[in-house]
Structures are given as C-alpha cells and as structure tokens.
Amino acid sequence: MLRDSSIISASPEIMGGTPVFTGTRVPVQTLLDYLKAGESIDDFLDGFPTVTREQVIALLEEAGKQVIGMVA
C-alpha cells in the first residue's frame, strides 16, 4: 500500500475517503482510467492541472516497486 502522503491521501472529508492525489480532489483511479483508455500522462495532466507530473511519476514508481516486490 502506498504510504507516502506526498503522493496520495484519503480522508472522509475529501471525496468520501476516495484516495486522491495529495493537495487535490483528483482520485488516483482517474489516472488509472486514463492510462487504461490509452491516454498519456500529458493528457491526464492537461485535464487535471492541480496534479503535478512529479506526483504521477512517484505514484507509478511506487506502484511498480510494489508489483515487483509481490513477485520477487
């Protein structure tokens, strides 16, 4: 589970507890939906300018580490 609060946060007061990019109201699931649909990170960032490229990259790097750790 991602624990770096600079990447994602969840609070009942923000989007009903849905995990969002910290400092925004943009659900992490929205990025995943964009990528699943074949959209680019740039497309996502254009649509959600409150999310930084650094947050997206950090999220993907951490998720990648966790996936690799699961199979290693």
N, C-alpha and C positions, 0 to 999 in steps of 0.2 A: 504494500500500500504506500502511496506517495505520502511523505510526511513533511516535506519542505513547504512551510507555509508561505514562502515567497512565490510558489508556483500555483497551488490550489488551496482553496479554503471551503469550508462548509459551515453554515450557520442557519439555524431555523428562521432567523430574521431575513435572510437573503435567499430568495428563490426557494423558500420552503426547505432549505437544507441541501439542495442540489449542489454537488461540487462545482465550483466556479473558479475561474482564474482570479487569483487574489487581487483585490482592489477593483474588481469589476462585477458585473451581474451576468457575465457571459459563461454559460455552462460549458464545462470541458467536453461534454457529449457533442456540443455543436461543432467543435473542431473535428472530432472523430467522424461525425456525419459528413462534413465537408470532404475529408480525406477519402472516406468510403465512396463518395459520389465522384471521385476523380478530380476534385478541385485541388488547387495548390494552396500552400501556406500563404502565399501572397494574396490569393483570392479571399481567404479567411480574414487576414489582417486588414484588407481593404474594407470588408464588411463589418469588422469589429475593431475599430481603431483604439479602443481602450485596452486591448490586449497587446502586449509587446512581442516582438519576434523572440526576444530572449526567453520570455515565459513559455512560448510554444516549443522552442528548441529544448529548454530544460525539461519540460514535460515529456517530450518524446525520448530524450536521452534517458531519463529516469525509468520510463516505461520499458524501454529496450533493455536496460540493466536487469529489471525485474523479470522479464521474459527469459533472458539468458540464464539468470540465476535459477529459474524454475526447472530448466532442462539440464543444467550442469551438475 
